[in-house]
C-alpha cells in the first residue's frame, strides 16, 4: 500500500506518470491538490496502478485534480488509471476533478473551479509552480471534503501550517 497525504503535486513534467504502483495494495491519495501537471506522452495518467490482486486500485479522498494534461489532452481520465489483475475501479470521494463526468462511481465529487487564493503566483503566469493553492473564501471546495481520513491520520495543519479543518459557517457543508 502506498499512501500520499497532505502534499501537493504542482506543475510537474514527466513522460508517462508521476506515481505508478504495480502488484502491491491500493494507492491512497488524501488531501492533495494535484494541479497543472503535464505528461509528455498521450494517453497516460498521473497516478496509475496495475496488477493488484483484488480490491480497489486506489482510494482518493478530499483531493483536487485541476488542469492536468497528458500529451496535450485533458479530461477526467488524466489523473488516474487502473489496469490488469482483479483490481476494481478506484474509490473516489469528496474531491474536485476537472472535467468530471461521473463515468467512474464516486461520492461527493464536483467539477467546479476550485478557486485558489492565487492561481498566478508572483510571476503572473498561471501554473508555473509558484501559485498559492490555498482555497479562496468563495471556493466551492470549502466544507466539501471528507474529514474522516484527515482525522484518522492526525492531520491538524495544512501545508503552510494553518489549521486544516475550519468550519466556514458561510459555506454550505456539502462534505462528509
C-alpha positions, 0 to 999 in steps of 0.5 A, a space after each residue: 500500500 502506498 499512501 500520499 497525504 497532505 502534499 501537493 503535486 504542482 506543475 510537474 513534467 514527466 513522460 508517462 506518470 508521476 506515481 505508478 504502483 504495480 502488484 502491491 495494495 491500493 494507492 491512497 491519495 488524501 488531501 492533495 491538490 494535484 494541479 497543472 501537471 503535464 505528461 509528455 506522452 498521450 494517453 497516460 495518467 498521473 497516478 496509475 496502478 496495475 496488477 493488484 490482486 483484488 480490491 480497489 486500485 486506489 482510494 482518493 479522498 478530499 483531493 483536487 485534480 485541476 488542469 492536468 494534461 497528458 500529451 496535450 489532452 485533458 479530461 477526467 481520465 488524466 489523473 488516474 488509471 487502473 489496469 490488469 489483475 482483479 483490481 476494481 475501479 478506484 474509490 473516489 470521494 469528496 474531491 474536485 476533478 476537472 472535467 468530471 463526468 461521473 463515468 467512474 462511481 464516486 461520492 461527493 465529487 464536483 467539477 467546479 473551479 476550485 478557486 485558489 487564493 492565487 492561481 498566478 503566483 508572483 510571476 503572473 503566469 498561471 501554473 508555473 509552480 509558484 501559485 498559492 493553492 490555498 482555497 479562496 473564501 468563495 471556493 466551492 471546495 470549502 466544507 466539501 471534503 471528507 474529514 474522516 481520513 484527515 482525522 484518522 491520520 492526525 492531520 491538524 495543519 495544512 501545508 503552510 501550517 494553518 489549521 486544516 479543518 475550519 468550519 466556514 459557517 458561510 459555506 454550505 457543508 456539502 462534505 462528509 
